[in-house]
Amino acid sequence: MAPRIIGIIQARMGSTRLPGKVMLPVAGQSLIAHQIGRLRRSRHLHGLCVATSDLPGDDPLAAHVEGQGVPVFRGSESDVLDRFYRAALAQQADIAVRFTGDCPLIDPALVDDLIALYRNTDPPPAYAAIDVSCYPRGLDAEIVGMTDLRTAWEEAREDFEREHVMPFLWRRPDRFRLAWLSDPAIRAPWRWCVDTEQDFILVRYLLETLLPVKPAFGWRDADGAMRAHPDWALINRDVVQKPLPPT
């Protein structure tokens, strides 16, 4: 039997820089609805789930996602690794693909390439991810098998590793086999995740420009729009990505 591959979107209403960002409306839909719709075009995902917290502040998000026909798992606000792992268990996943709810331009074809990389590597890596040092930030996805995810869930102790889910694996390349979907020929230095008002303005421009002409646009279409409008790159040029600790 083929392994069951489940995409899990981690999303919350709380955000220090842009509260409620996942529910912001663009082109008649919320940002999270855009992300769900795009991921539904993946050929290799067998299902989607949104993992959010069990706090009352996330009730509107849970109701909205369920209204999109997507199951919701609710768990710890701070122990996101526990929430992600339990969401994967609830969906009976063999392989889990992690997304964050601030990436409404996620490209399903690129996600399928990541899944193919994971499945075609023999033996499969413990962890694989899209390399956002060459692809635009906002196309982020990470993939892990349940055995390795369970190891992280059982052994991770640092707050950072519990909060960000995957660092227990990628910080230990001596122990876990890692792989990256990368292309050194690609240099697309754009920031398409939504963490600030400036990020939202840029993503809104892209969605409102591309959806009317190509509803199923891919990341290269968005890249083309950025190059056709060089002033757009200035909108969120000064936004700084929250730093991660060294490996």
C-alpha positions as CSV (number, residue, x, y, z in Angstrom):
1,M,0.0,0.0,0.0
2,A,1.3,3.4,-0.9
3,P,2.2,5.6,2.1
4,R,-0.3,8.2,3.1
5,I,1.1,11.7,2.6
6,I,-0.6,14.5,4.5
7,G,0.0,18.2,4.3
8,I,-0.3,20.0,7.6
9,I,-0.6,23.8,7.7
10,Q,0.3,25.3,11.0
11,A,-1.6,28.5,11.5
12,R,-2.8,30.8,14.3
13,M,-4.6,34.1,14.6
14,G,-1.9,35.4,16.9
15,S,1.0,37.2,15.3
16,T,3.3,39.7,16.9
17,R,3.8,41.8,13.8
18,L,0.4,41.3,11.9
19,P,-2.3,39.8,14.1
20,G,-5.0,37.8,12.3
21,K,-2.9,37.7,9.1
22,V,-4.1,34.3,7.9
23,M,-7.7,35.6,7.7
24,L,-6.9,38.8,5.8
25,P,-9.1,39.0,2.6
26,V,-7.6,39.3,-0.9
27,A,-9.5,38.7,-4.1
28,G,-12.6,37.4,-2.3
29,Q,-10.9,34.9,-0.1
30,S,-8.8,34.8,3.0
31,L,-5.1,34.2,2.7
32,I,-5.5,30.7,4.4
33,A,-8.2,29.9,1.8
34,H,-5.9,30.8,-1.0
35,Q,-3.2,28.5,0.5
36,I,-5.6,25.6,0.9
37,G,-6.9,26.0,-2.6
38,R,-3.4,25.9,-4.0
39,L,-2.3,22.9,-2.0
40,R,-5.4,21.0,-3.2
41,R,-3.8,21.0,-6.6
42,S,-0.9,18.9,-5.4
43,R,-0.8,15.5,-7.2
44,H,0.9,13.7,-4.3
45,L,-0.8,15.0,-1.1
46,H,-3.5,12.6,0.0
47,G,-5.1,15.1,2.4
48,L,-4.8,18.4,4.2
49,C,-5.2,19.4,7.8
50,V,-4.8,22.7,9.6
51,A,-3.2,22.5,13.1
52,T,-4.0,25.4,15.3
53,S,-4.0,26.1,19.1
54,D,-6.8,25.2,21.5
55,L,-7.0,28.8,22.7
56,P,-10.4,30.6,22.2
57,G,-8.7,33.3,20.0
58,D,-8.2,30.6,17.3
59,D,-11.9,29.6,17.3
60,P,-12.7,31.9,14.3
61,L,-9.8,30.3,12.3
62,A,-10.9,26.8,13.1
63,A,-14.5,27.5,12.1
64,H,-13.3,29.2,8.8
65,V,-11.1,26.3,7.9
66,E,-13.7,23.7,8.6
67,G,-16.0,25.8,6.4
68,Q,-13.4,25.2,3.6
69,G,-13.9,21.4,4.1
70,V,-10.5,20.9,5.7
71,P,-10.1,19.1,9.1
72,V,-8.7,21.0,12.0
73,F,-6.5,19.7,14.8
74,R,-6.2,21.8,17.9
75,G,-3.4,21.5,20.5
76,S,-0.8,23.2,22.5
77,E,-0.1,26.9,21.7
78,S,3.6,26.7,22.7
79,D,4.6,23.1,22.0
80,V,4.1,23.2,18.3
81,L,6.0,20.0,17.7
82,D,3.5,18.2,19.9
83,R,0.6,19.8,18.0
84,F,2.1,18.9,14.6
85,Y,2.9,15.3,15.6
86,R,-0.6,14.7,17.1
87,A,-2.2,16.3,14.0
88,A,-0.2,13.9,11.8
89,L,-1.3,11.0,14.0
90,A,-4.9,12.1,13.8
91,Q,-4.8,12.1,10.0
92,Q,-3.1,8.7,10.0
93,A,-0.1,10.1,8.1
94,D,2.8,7.9,7.1
95,I,4.6,11.0,5.8
96,A,3.9,14.6,6.9
97,V,4.5,17.7,4.9
98,R,4.7,20.9,7.0
99,F,3.5,24.3,5.8
100,T,3.0,27.5,7.7
101,G,-0.1,29.6,7.3
102,D,1.7,32.7,6.2
103,C,2.6,31.3,2.7
104,P,-0.5,31.9,0.4
105,L,1.6,31.7,-2.8
106,I,2.8,28.1,-2.1
107,D,3.4,26.3,-5.3
108,P,1.8,22.8,-5.5
109,A,4.1,21.7,-8.3
110,L,7.1,22.6,-6.2
111,V,5.6,20.7,-3.2
112,D,5.2,17.7,-5.5
113,D,8.9,18.0,-6.5
114,L,9.8,17.9,-2.8
115,I,7.7,14.8,-2.2
116,A,9.3,13.1,-5.2
117,L,12.7,14.0,-3.9
118,Y,11.9,12.4,-0.6
119,R,10.3,9.3,-2.0
120,N,12.9,8.7,-4.8
121,T,15.9,9.0,-2.5
122,D,17.0,5.5,-1.3
123,P,16.9,5.3,1.6
124,P,14.6,8.3,2.2
125,P,16.1,11.1,4.2
126,A,14.9,11.8,7.7
127,Y,14.1,15.4,6.6
128,A,13.8,17.3,3.4
129,A,12.9,20.9,2.6
130,I,12.6,23.4,-0.2
131,D,15.7,25.5,-0.2
132,V,14.5,29.1,0.2
133,S,18.1,30.4,-0.2
134,C,17.4,30.1,-4.0
135,Y,13.6,29.9,-4.2
136,P,11.5,32.8,-2.8
137,R,10.8,32.9,0.9
138,G,7.1,31.9,1.2
139,L,7.4,28.7,-0.8
140,D,8.6,26.9,2.3
141,A,7.8,23.3,2.9
142,E,9.3,20.5,4.9
143,I,8.7,16.8,4.8
144,V,9.3,14.0,7.4
145,G,8.4,10.4,7.9
146,M,6.5,9.5,11.0
147,T,9.3,7.4,12.5
148,D,11.7,10.4,12.5
149,L,9.0,12.8,13.5
150,R,8.2,10.6,16.5
151,T,11.9,10.6,17.4
152,A,11.9,14.4,17.4
153,W,8.7,14.5,19.4
154,E,10.1,12.1,22.1
155,E,13.6,13.6,22.4
156,A,13.5,17.3,21.7
157,R,13.9,19.3,24.9
158,E,14.9,22.9,23.9
159,D,12.0,25.4,23.7
160,F,13.2,26.4,20.2
161,E,13.0,22.8,19.0
162,R,9.5,22.4,20.4
163,E,8.3,25.7,18.9
164,H,9.7,25.3,15.4
165,V,9.0,21.5,14.9
166,M,11.8,20.4,12.6
167,P,15.1,21.9,14.1
168,F,15.7,18.7,16.2
169,L,16.3,16.9,12.9
170,W,18.1,19.5,10.8
171,R,20.4,20.6,13.6
172,R,21.8,17.0,13.8
173,P,23.1,16.2,10.3
174,D,25.6,13.7,11.9
175,R,22.6,11.7,13.1
176,F,19.8,12.4,10.5
177,R,20.1,12.3,6.7
178,L,19.0,15.6,5.2
179,A,18.0,16.6,1.7
180,W,17.2,19.9,0.0
181,L,15.1,20.7,-3.1
182,S,17.5,23.2,-4.6
183,D,18.6,24.7,-7.9
184,P,21.8,26.8,-7.9
185,A,20.7,28.3,-11.2
186,I,17.7,30.0,-9.5
187,R,18.1,33.3,-7.9
188,A,14.7,34.7,-6.9
189,P,15.4,36.9,-3.9
190,W,11.7,37.7,-3.2
191,R,9.9,37.6,0.1
192,W,6.4,36.2,-0.3
193,C,5.5,35.1,3.2
194,V,3.2,37.4,5.1
195,D,4.5,38.5,8.5
196,T,4.1,42.3,8.2
197,E,1.8,44.8,6.6
198,Q,4.4,45.4,3.9
199,D,4.5,41.6,3.1
200,F,0.7,41.6,2.8
201,I,0.7,44.5,0.4
202,L,3.1,42.7,-1.9
203,V,1.3,39.4,-1.8
204,R,-2.0,41.2,-2.4
205,Y,-0.6,42.8,-5.6
206,L,0.6,39.4,-6.8
207,L,-2.7,37.7,-6.2
208,E,-4.8,40.5,-7.6
209,T,-2.6,40.7,-10.7
210,L,-2.2,37.0,-11.5
211,L,-5.5,35.4,-10.5
212,P,-7.6,37.1,-13.2
213,V,-5.3,35.9,-16.0
214,K,-4.1,32.6,-14.6
215,P,-5.9,31.2,-11.6
216,A,-3.6,28.3,-11.3
217,F,-0.4,30.4,-11.5
218,G,2.9,28.9,-10.3
219,W,5.9,30.5,-8.6
220,R,7.5,31.3,-11.9
221,D,4.5,33.4,-12.9
222,A,4.8,35.3,-9.7
223,D,8.6,35.7,-10.3
224,G,7.8,37.1,-13.8
225,A,5.4,39.6,-12.2
226,M,8.1,40.7,-9.8
227,R,10.5,41.3,-12.6
228,A,7.9,43.1,-14.7
229,H,7.3,45.4,-11.7
230,P,10.7,46.1,-10.2
231,D,9.2,48.6,-7.7
232,W,7.3,45.8,-6.0
233,A,10.5,44.4,-4.5
234,L,10.9,47.7,-2.6
235,I,7.7,47.2,-0.7
236,N,9.0,44.7,1.8
237,R,12.7,45.2,1.1
238,D,13.4,46.3,4.7
239,V,11.4,43.5,6.4
240,V,13.9,41.3,8.4
241,Q,13.2,37.5,8.6
242,K,13.1,36.4,12.3
243,P,16.5,34.8,12.8
244,L,17.0,31.1,13.7
245,P,19.7,30.0,16.1
246,P,22.8,28.4,14.6
247,T,22.9,24.7,13.8
